[in-house]
Amino acid sequence: MVKKIMVPIIIIGLIALIGFIGWSFYQEIGTNKPVEALLEDETTEEEKDTNSKPTVRKGVNPFGDVISKKGLDRKIVLEYIHYMSHQKVDAKAKWGFFEMTEERINWLHDAVQKYNNQIGLTKAEVAILDRWAKGDFSNIIYDHNLVHKVVSSEGIAVEGGRATGVLSEKEEKAYIENTTEMDEVRN
């Protein structure tokens, strides 16, 4: 009788334990942060206001990641550029979004100026940030598709994600307001 009761309890306990370990592992991989950091509540009452977009937490870069300028690599920089370009281009499919802000562009541009010898961007990829830092988005379709091609070859981008046009100011504003940023997903 006791065995009949204990077996289901042990099985349920093991399933719960495996589920928790799987969830913890998924959370750690998805954020590049230790599980302990995920369980800490670092938001202030102001940040919890549902009427405003979350602000970037202290101690992280403008993209919400715990990666310094010196710690960037080519893949991460290209993902940042790619996800920011989504607000300005029309494509059948888009995955990933960071609002394109002056702070983010300048932060990336500065990082590449200082550390590109270890980041390893090509001249064409550096030129994207040079143009963006000057407020020049006239080649945004080319910029997006160049980076999209690279990240697609690494299996990061989605099929059908090639830019085919430029969003109007109204479409861009709607995209920004209705799309969840990657840092909001990770935080």
ZISULHU-V149619 format. One line per field, one symbol per residue. phi: phi as a letter, one per 30 degrees, with the letter a starting at -180 (. if undefined). burial: + if it has 9 or more other C-alpha atoms within 8 Angstrom, else -. Layout:
phi = ???
burial = ???
This chain:
phi = .ddddddddddddddddddddddddeddddbhbdeeddddccdcdddddddbddddddibddciccbdedddbeeddddededddedcccadbbbjabddceddddddedddddbddcdidddddddedddddciccdceddeddddedddddcicccdicddcacddeddddddddccdddddddd
burial = -----------------------++-++--+-+-+--+--------+--------+---++++++++-+--+++--+++++++++++++++-+---++++---++++++-++--++--+-+---++-++++++------++-++++++--++----++--+++--++----+--++----+++----
